[in-house]
Amino acid sequence: MDDAKVAQWLTSYVEAWRTYDAAAIGALFSEDVVYRYHPWDENDEVVRGREAIVSNWLEEPDATGSWSAEYRPWAVDGDRAVAVGATRYLTEDGEAVEREFHNVFLLRFDTDDRCKEFTELYMRAPTDRR
């Protein structure tokens, strides 16, 4: 992997999220992928396998236009990458940010540039930024 490939994967990740297209979601991940949402939580939600991830994404989709996200590679070393970015959930009218999260993704890819390990770390931004 290199920065350009990771950047393209992240763009595809956001697009798959935006469309909730099962094929697009599945294309991001290897057959035996391990996806960690909350790696240090007592009730860590680990999802294993491509089909399980697709099903998981489709269970509770975010409403179209209710969020924005941008991520970029921060470090790439062989098959491993770290990406950083932000996710913003918008008010119902789409005019303001209701919640903002700063994200770090720990990624590992297979030889087909599909993600085989995905760990999501995030922190909610303070709501009062005076």
C-alpha angles and dihedrals in degrees: 000000000000134000093271094052092047090048089052091048090052091050089051090048092055092045092050089050092048094050101030087216106167094212092050092049092048092048090063096061140057120242092254099039122153114212120191120192100176108014097180100038119110089235096043110183104221116180117197126198135019096265092050091051093050090050091046093052091049096049098080110008121191113244116262111267094012095111146024129207139182127181134175137187113266100177133002125190118170108300094350129084140174118210128189133194148115137272119203125194112204134218116261092265090050091233100112142026112258098179131008128194129192109216138203118187121197106204136185122186136203125225090274091058092251118137113252098173124033123176119178121205120179145165126203113237116235112266093219110060102169 
